[in-house]
Amino acid sequence: MTQVGVYKLKCGWCGSEVEAALYHSVNVTLDPELKGKLFKQELNIAACERCGKLNRYEIPLLYHDMGERLMVYYFPEEHEEVEELGKEKLREKVMNMMKAMAGEGYTLDVAIGWEEFKKAVAMRGH
């Protein structure tokens, strides 16, 4: 299931408050248009009403393709959990969580950084 939350955040340009709809998970089977937006990096972006500039908010995101039976959990390299736990402990923690929610026969992966995420999804023929 695709999940979106609305948050009040700071503009990275002028410091004003920005209301942003941020995706925590995308199901590209149920919402196929989100796949293109995700790979064009058009998700988790909000314009500042004060200065008009676009802000990109990097947050962890679960990618779910039911047709390919694929789940990849993306974490930005600079995310606090990556820094606190380290890459390997974070991967282990998230993989255990994903195993509990995934059905039989799913390919699961944890990608830290955008390039790693793109490779994880591309390896399944996307």
Backbone hydrogen bonds, N-H to C=O, Kabsch-Sander energy under -0.5 kcal/mol:
donor,donor_aa,acceptor,acceptor_aa,energy
3,Q,25,S,-1.7
5,G,22,L,-2.6
7,Y,5,G,-0.5
7,Y,20,A,-2.9
9,L,7,Y,-0.7
9,L,18,V,-3.5
11,C,16,S,-2.9
15,G,11,C,-1.3
18,V,9,L,-3.7
20,A,7,Y,-3.0
20,A,18,V,-0.6
22,L,5,G,-3.2
22,L,20,A,-0.7
24,H,3,Q,-2.8
25,S,3,Q,-1.4
26,V,62,L,-2.9
28,V,26,V,-0.7
28,V,64,H,-2.0
29,T,64,H,-0.6
31,D,27,N,-2.5
34,L,31,D,-1.9
35,K,32,P,-1.0
36,G,32,P,-0.7
37,K,33,E,-1.5
38,L,34,L,-2.7
39,F,35,K,-2.2
40,K,36,G,-1.5
41,Q,38,L,-1.4
42,E,37,K,-3.5
43,L,37,K,-0.5
46,A,55,N,-2.3
48,C,53,K,-2.5
52,G,48,C,-1.6
55,N,46,A,-2.4
57,Y,44,N,-3.0
57,Y,55,N,-0.5
58,E,56,R,-0.7
59,I,57,Y,-0.7
61,L,74,Y,-2.1
62,L,24,H,-2.5
63,Y,61,L,-0.6
63,Y,72,V,-3.1
64,H,26,V,-2.6
64,H,62,L,-0.5
65,D,70,L,-2.9
66,M,64,H,-0.6
69,R,65,D,-0.9
70,L,65,D,-2.3
71,M,107,T,-2.5
72,V,63,Y,-2.3
73,Y,109,D,-2.5
74,Y,61,L,-3.3
74,Y,72,V,-0.7
75,F,111,A,-2.6
79,H,76,P,-1.8
82,V,79,H,-0.6
83,E,79,H,-1.8
84,E,80,E,-2.8
85,L,81,E,-2.5
86,G,81,E,-0.5
86,G,82,V,-1.6
90,L,86,G,-2.1
91,R,87,K,-2.6
92,E,88,E,-2.3
93,K,89,K,-2.4
94,V,90,L,-2.7
95,M,91,R,-2.7
96,N,92,E,-2.0
97,M,93,K,-1.6
98,M,94,V,-2.8
99,K,95,M,-2.5
100,A,96,N,-1.3
101,M,97,M,-0.9
101,M,98,M,-0.6
102,A,98,M,-2.2
106,Y,103,G,-1.2
107,T,69,R,-2.9
108,L,106,Y,-0.5
109,D,71,M,-1.7
111,A,73,Y,-2.7
112,I,110,V,-0.5
113,G,75,F,-2.7
113,G,111,A,-0.7
117,F,113,G,-1.9
118,K,114,W,-2.6
119,K,115,E,-2.1
120,A,116,E,-2.2
121,V,117,F,-2.0
122,A,118,K,-2.6
123,M,119,K,-2.0
124,R,121,V,-1.4
125,G,122,A,-2.1
126,H,121,V,-0.8
